């Protein structure tokens, strides 16, 4: 949904023409993937960092348009809600010190944004969900005034069943009768991109799906919503429920959720994922171009496939295939499950673990998948989201006779050498791997993630005489001080 648009309502004729164009795009992409050498090239890593803007009281600061204009950097983009921004980090080679380079980019942009935001009476913060959000911070008035967001809101409203709401279990379970698309905007992420050659795409995709629950459990940083202690990674149910308009009663079957972990292990080439998104999901924003993508491919060119890319952007799977026509056209895997924060070094360490595990397991993935049918991988994802570092997961063993549940911490500790081997295989410097996996090891040893730190401190603050909002404000202040220091969350002190 990053594309600029100039329409907010569409006719049935628009939708019918768009559907036909999507299938034309699929035909073009299939031809392109058959072209020798397409998508081959050096592996690279990129990321998108979503951020909150805060005022001096730690409350949302709805000035993203003004700050973006003053920042004057094309890599800084507006987000759905007026108090959020997104910075697109420059992609880097996967060899050498890629994660330290991304970390330094994050430190630089946070410093620059902090200077600018202070002039507007506030600060900038990388966190999965801002604890000080209030019910009044959602709704149409909270939405960034951009046609693409109004179009999205209009379509979701038309699709939404009136029985939809927000229902999330936890220590302080929350039940909201009505949902709103701006509640999706409460979820800020650190979205990792990994360029993958087509020949390796299927095995790496499956590995990334397999290890996503493990990395998410260690990265969890979103435990609070409207003062309620919920899941360690509350972004997962909140994002799904704020987008999901399918209703819950009176249906023998339902369309697949637009926010999902996926529908099975990938057994074919990457085309299967692109076909799936076209064949399973109705278009939401039917904007067309004049390009004939099949003709472009047949003439030896690279099609833009803007309709397919736009449609892809309205299906929010936690891992997503990306076609990029820019420059050296290629395919990427976008890993969308990780939250923003707590610090650049933590996000760099999460990235190193993610890619290291996927690359370390890729040569043995087939027997692992047969030992863990896909529904159990999906089970792992939601258990890791709910319980974070304290989750138990079903992890495959090629010598097993039946499934066995194990502590997530135990599984990750066992796999750290595999992650180190995976990073070494793709050319990451040993010192880089050692430094960042040590951050992960400390998190395992200290039992402290961003989510655990927030919940522990919040409960401590509530045990005094503070109201929920006062406790949230003190929590955000303390979090911001520690985040700015770039000290790994495993070393954060109590309030």
C-alpha positions in Angstrom: 0.0 0.0 0.0 3.0 2.3 -0.4 1.9 3.5 -3.9 0.4 7.0 -4.2 -3.2 7.0 -5.6 -5.7 9.7 -6.5 -9.0 7.8 -6.2 -10.9 6.7 -3.2 -14.0 5.0 -4.8 -14.3 2.5 -7.7 -16.9 1.0 -9.9 -17.6 -2.7 -10.6 -16.2 -2.1 -14.1 -12.9 -1.0 -12.4 -12.8 -4.2 -10.4 -13.6 -6.5 -13.3 -10.9 -4.9 -15.5 -8.4 -5.1 -12.6 -9.0 -8.8 -12.1 -8.3 -9.5 -15.8 -5.1 -7.4 -15.6 -3.9 -9.4 -12.5 -4.1 -12.6 -14.5 -2.2 -11.0 -17.3 0.5 -10.0 -14.7 0.7 -13.6 -13.6 1.3 -14.8 -17.2 4.0 -12.2 -17.6 5.8 -13.1 -14.3 5.7 -16.8 -15.2 7.4 -16.0 -18.5 9.9 -13.7 -16.7 10.9 -16.4 -14.2 11.6 -18.8 -17.1 14.1 -16.3 -18.5 17.7 -17.5 -17.9 19.5 -15.3 -15.3 16.4 -13.4 -14.1 16.8 -12.5 -10.4 20.3 -13.8 -10.1 22.8 -11.6 -8.3 24.3 -10.8 -5.0 22.1 -11.4 -1.9 21.1 -8.2 -0.2 19.3 -7.2 3.0 17.0 -4.2 3.5 14.4 -3.1 6.0 11.6 -0.7 6.8 11.4 0.8 10.3 8.1 2.1 11.5 8.1 4.7 14.3 5.9 6.5 16.7 5.9 10.3 17.2 5.3 11.4 20.9 4.6 14.6 22.6 6.3 15.6 25.9 3.7 13.7 27.9 4.5 10.5 26.0 1.2 10.7 24.1 0.9 10.3 20.3 2.0 13.4 18.4 -0.1 13.7 15.2 2.4 15.6 13.1 3.8 13.1 10.6 3.1 15.2 7.6 4.9 18.3 9.0 7.9 16.2 10.1 8.2 14.4 6.8 8.1 17.6 4.9 10.9 19.2 7.1 13.0 16.0 7.0 13.1 16.2 3.2 14.3 12.6 2.6 12.5 10.4 0.0 13.2 7.3 2.2 10.9 8.7 5.0 7.3 7.8 4.3 4.0 8.6 5.9 2.0 5.8 7.6 -1.7 5.2 8.1 -1.9 7.1 11.4 -0.9 10.7 11.8 1.5 9.8 14.6 3.5 7.2 12.7 6.3 7.4 10.1 8.3 4.7 8.2 11.9 4.9 7.2 13.1 2.7 4.3 16.7 1.7 5.0 19.1 1.4 2.1 19.7 -2.2 1.1 23.1 -3.6 1.8 25.1 -6.6 0.6 24.6 -9.7 2.7 28.4 -10.2 3.0 30.7 -8.5 5.5 28.8 -6.5 8.2 25.3 -6.0 6.8 23.5 -5.9 10.2 25.9 -3.4 11.7 25.4 -1.3 8.6 21.6 -1.4 9.1 22.1 -0.7 12.8 24.1 2.4 12.0 21.5 3.6 9.5 18.8 3.2 12.2 20.9 5.1 14.7 21.5 7.9 12.2 17.9 8.3 11.2 16.7 8.2 14.8 19.1 10.9 15.8 18.1 13.1 12.8 14.4 12.6 13.5 14.9 13.2 17.2 16.4 16.6 16.5 13.6 17.6 14.2 10.8 16.2 16.4 12.1 18.0 19.4 11.4 21.3 17.5 7.8 20.1 17.2 7.6 19.5 20.9 8.1 15.8 20.9 10.3 12.7 20.3 10.5 9.6 18.2 10.2 6.0 19.5 10.7 2.5 18.0 8.1 0.3 19.8 5.6 -2.3 18.7 2.5 -0.7 20.3 2.7 2.6 22.2 1.4 1.9 25.7 -0.1 5.4 26.1 -2.5 5.1 23.2 -6.1 6.1 24.2 -9.4 5.2 22.5 -9.5 8.8 21.2 -6.3 8.2 19.3 -8.2 6.1 16.7 -10.8 6.8 14.2 -11.0 9.0 11.0 -9.4 12.0 12.7 -6.3 9.9 13.4 -5.8 8.9 9.8 -3.2 10.5 7.6 -5.0 12.5 5.0 -3.9 10.5 1.9 -6.2 9.1 -0.8 -4.7 5.6 -0.4 -5.6 5.4 3.2 -9.1 6.7 2.6 -9.6 4.2 -0.2 -8.4 1.4 2.1 -10.8 2.5 4.9 -13.7 2.7 2.5 -13.1 -0.8 1.1 -12.6 -2.3 4.5 -15.8 -0.7 5.7 -17.8 -2.1 2.8 -16.3 -5.6 3.4 -16.7 -5.6 7.2 -19.3 -7.6 8.9 -21.0 -5.7 11.8 -20.1 -8.5 14.2 -16.4 -7.7 13.9 -14.6 -6.2 16.9 -11.3 -6.6 18.9 -11.1 -9.5 21.3 -7.7 -10.4 22.7 -7.0 -12.6 25.8 -4.4 -11.8 28.4 -4.0 -10.8 32.0 -6.3 -7.9 31.3 -8.4 -9.3 28.3 -9.8 -6.6 26.0 -13.1 -6.6 24.2 -13.9 -3.7 21.9 -17.3 -3.8 20.2 -16.2 -1.9 17.1 -12.9 -2.1 15.2 -11.4 0.6 13.0 -8.6 0.5 10.3 -6.6 3.0 12.3 -6.2 0.3 15.0 -4.0 -1.5 12.5 -1.9 1.6 12.5 -1.1 1.1 16.2 1.1 -1.8 15.1 4.6 -0.6 14.2 7.0 -3.1 12.7 10.6 -3.7 11.7 10.1 -5.4 8.3 13.2 -7.2 7.0 13.7 -7.9 3.3 16.0 -10.6 1.9 16.8 -10.8 -1.8 16.6 -14.4 -2.9 17.5 -16.0 -6.3 14.5 -17.8 -7.8 16.2 -21.2 -7.7 16.6 -20.9 -3.9 13.3 -19.2 -3.2 11.2 -22.2 -2.3 13.6 -23.8 0.2 14.4 -20.4 1.8 10.8 -19.4 2.0 10.0 -22.6 3.9 12.9 -22.1 6.2 11.8 -18.6 7.0 8.3 -19.8 7.7 9.7 -22.5 10.0 11.9 -20.2 12.1 9.6 -17.1 12.2 8.0 -18.2 15.5 11.4 -18.7 17.2 12.6 -15.2 16.2 9.3 -13.6 17.0 9.3 -15.0 20.5 12.7 -13.5 21.2 11.8 -10.2 19.5 8.4 -9.6 21.2 7.9 -6.0 22.1 4.1 -5.2 22.0 2.4 -6.4 25.3 0.2 -3.4 26.1 -2.9 -1.9 24.4 -5.0 0.8 26.0 -3.5 -0.1 29.4 -4.3 -3.8 29.0 -1.7 -6.5 29.5 -2.3 -8.9 26.5 -0.1 -11.0 24.3 3.7 -10.6 24.3 3.3 -9.6 20.6 -0.2 -8.1 20.6 0.4 -6.7 17.1 -0.4 -10.1 15.7 -4.0 -10.4 16.9 -4.6 -6.7 16.7 -3.5 -6.4 13.1 -5.5 -9.4 12.0 -8.7 -8.3 13.8 -8.5 -4.7 12.7 -8.3 -5.8 9.0 -10.4 -8.9 9.1 -14.0 -8.0 8.0 -15.3 -11.6 7.5 -17.6 -11.9 10.5 -17.7 -14.8 12.9 -21.2 -16.3 12.8 -23.7 -17.6 10.3 -21.2 -18.8 7.8 -20.5 -22.4 6.6 -17.2 -21.2 5.2 -15.2 -18.0 5.1 -12.8 -16.3 2.7 -9.1 -16.7 3.8 -7.9 -14.0 6.1 -6.0 -11.2 4.5 -3.7 -11.2 7.5 -2.3 -14.8 7.9 0.7 -17.0 8.5 0.1 -18.7 5.1 -1.7 -21.7 3.8 0.9 -24.4 3.7 4.5 -25.3 2.9 5.6 -24.1 -0.5 6.1 -27.2 -2.7 6.4 -25.5 -6.1 8.3 -22.5 -7.4 7.6 -18.9 -6.2 4.9 -18.5 -8.8 2.6 -20.6 -6.6 2.6 -17.8 -4.0 1.7 -15.1 -6.6 -1.0 -17.3 -8.0 -2.4 -17.8 -4.6 -2.7 -14.1 -3.8 -4.5 -13.5 -7.1 -6.8 -16.6 -6.9 -7.7 -16.4 -3.2 -8.1 -12.7 -2.5 -10.5 -10.2 -4.0 -9.0 -6.9 -5.2 -9.3 -3.9 -2.9 -7.8 -1.0 -4.8 -8.4 -1.6 -8.6 -6.0 0.9 -10.1 -4.6 0.0 -13.6 -1.8 1.1 -15.8 -1.6 0.9 -19.6 1.3 -1.5 -19.5 0.9 -4.8 -21.4 3.2 -6.9 -19.2 3.3 -10.0 -21.4 4.3 -7.9 -24.4 7.0 -6.3 -22.4 8.5 -9.7 -21.4 8.2 -11.0 -25.0 10.1 -8.0 -26.2 12.9 -8.8 -23.7 12.0 -6.1 -21.2 11.2 -6.0 -17.5 7.5 -5.3 -16.7 6.5 -3.2 -13.8 3.5 -5.4 -12.9 2.1 -2.5 -10.9 -1.3 -4.2 -10.5 0.2 -7.3 -9.0 2.4 -5.3 -6.7 -0.5 -3.2 -5.6 -2.6 -6.3 -4.9 0.3 -7.9 -3.0 0.3 -4.8 -0.8 -3.3 -5.4 0.3 -2.6 -9.0 1.5 -0.7 -8.8 4.8 0.7 -12.2 5.3 3.4 -12.3 8.0 6.0 -13.4 5.4 5.3 -12.0 1.9 6.8 -12.6 -1.6 7.9 -9.4 -3.3 8.6 -8.7 -7.0 10.8 -5.6 -7.5 11.2 -4.3 -11.1 13.5 -1.5 -10.1 17.2 -1.6 -11.2 18.3 -5.2 -11.1 14.9 -6.7 -11.1 14.5 -9.6 -8.6 12.4 -11.4 -6.0 12.6 -10.8 -2.2 11.1 -12.3 0.9 9.6 -9.7 3.2 9.6 -10.8 6.9 6.8 -8.7 8.4 6.3 -10.3 11.9 8.9 -8.5 13.9 8.0 -5.4 15.9 9.9 -2.1 15.9 12.4 -1.7 18.8 13.5 -1.8 21.5 16.8 -0.6 20.1 18.7 -0.6 16.8 21.2 -3.2 18.2 18.3 -5.5 19.2 16.7 -5.2 15.7 20.1 -5.9 14.1 20.5 -9.0 16.3 17.0 -10.2 15.5 17.8 -9.8 11.8 21.0 -11.8 12.1 19.2 -14.6 13.9 16.4 -14.7 11.4 18.6 -14.9 8.3 21.2 -17.1 10.0 18.7 -19.7 11.0 17.1 -19.8 7.6 20.4 -20.1 5.8 21.7 -22.6 8.4 18.7 -24.9 8.0 18.1 -24.6 4.3 20.1 -27.7 3.2 18.1 -29.9 5.6 14.7 -28.3 5.3 12.9 -31.2 3.4 13.0 -33.8 6.3 12.2 -31.1 8.8 9.0 -30.1 6.9 7.8 -33.7 6.8 8.3 -33.9 10.5 6.2 -30.7 11.1 3.0 -30.4 9.1 2.2 -26.8 8.3 -0.7 -26.3 10.8 1.8 -27.0 13.6 4.1 -24.3 12.3 1.1 -21.9 12.4 0.4 -23.1 15.9 4.0 -22.2 16.9 3.6 -18.7 15.4 0.5 -17.9 17.5 2.0 -19.5 20.7 5.2 -17.4 20.2 3.1 -14.3 19.7 1.0 -14.9 22.8 3.7 -16.1 25.2 7.0 -14.7 23.7 10.1 -16.0 25.3 8.0 -18.1 27.7 6.3 -20.0 24.8 6.5 -23.7 24.2 6.7 -24.8 20.5 6.6 -28.0 18.5 10.0 -28.3 16.9 10.8 -31.0 14.3 13.5 -33.7 14.7 14.2 -36.0 11.8 14.7 -38.9 14.3 11.3 -38.3 16.1 8.5 -40.7 16.6 5.7 -38.3 17.3 5.6 -34.5 17.9 7.1 -33.1 21.1 6.6 -29.7 22.7 9.7 -27.9 23.9 10.5 -24.5 25.5 11.2 -21.9 22.8 14.3 -20.8 24.7 15.7 -24.4 24.6 15.1 -24.7 20.9 16.8 -21.4 20.1 19.8 -22.0 22.3 20.3 -25.4 20.5 20.1 -23.6 17.1 22.5 -20.7 17.8 25.4 -22.6 16.3 23.2 -23.3 13.2 22.5 -19.6 12.9 26.3 -18.9 13.1 27.0 -21.4 10.3 24.2 -19.9 8.2 25.7 -16.4 8.5 29.2 -17.7 7.7 27.9 -19.5 4.6 26.6 -16.3 3.1 29.8 -14.4 3.9 29.0 -12.5 7.1 32.1 -11.6 9.0 32.8 -13.8 12.0 33.0 -10.8 14.4 29.7 -9.5 13.1 28.0 -12.9 13.7 29.6 -13.3 17.1 28.6 -9.9 18.4 25.0 -10.1 17.4 24.3 -13.7 18.3 25.8 -12.8 21.7 23.0 -10.3 22.1 20.5 -13.1 21.4 22.3 -15.4 23.9 22.2 -12.7 26.6 18.4 -12.3 26.0 18.0 -16.1 26.5 20.1 -16.1 29.6 18.5 -13.1 31.2 15.0 -14.0 30.2 14.3 -10.4 29.1 12.7 -9.2 25.9 11.1 -5.8 25.3 7.7 -7.4 26.1 8.8 -8.9 29.3 10.5 -5.7 30.4 7.4 -3.6 29.7 5.0 -6.0 31.4 7.2 -6.3 34.5 7.7 -2.6 34.9 4.0 -1.8 34.2 2.9 -4.2 36.8 5.4 -2.7 39.3 4.1 0.8 38.6 0.5 -0.3 38.9 1.2 -1.8 42.3 1.6 1.7 43.7 -1.0 4.5 43.6 -0.7 5.3 39.9 -3.5 5.1 37.4 -3.2 3.0 34.3 -2.4 6.1 32.2 0.1 7.5 34.7 1.8 4.1 34.8 1.9 4.0 31.0 3.4 7.5 30.7 6.2 6.7 33.2 6.8 3.4 31.4 7.1 5.2 28.0 9.5 7.7 29.5 11.8 5.0 30.9 11.6 3.0 27.8 12.6 6.0 25.7 15.6 6.7 27.8 16.9 3.2 27.5 16.0 2.9 23.8 18.0 6.0 23.0 21.1 4.6 24.7 21.1 1.6 22.2 21.8 -0.7 25.1 20.4 -4.2 24.4 17.1 -4.8 26.1 18.6 -7.8 28.0 20.7 -5.3 29.9 18.0 -2.8 30.7 17.6 -1.8 34.4 14.3 -1.7 36.2 12.5 1.6 36.7 
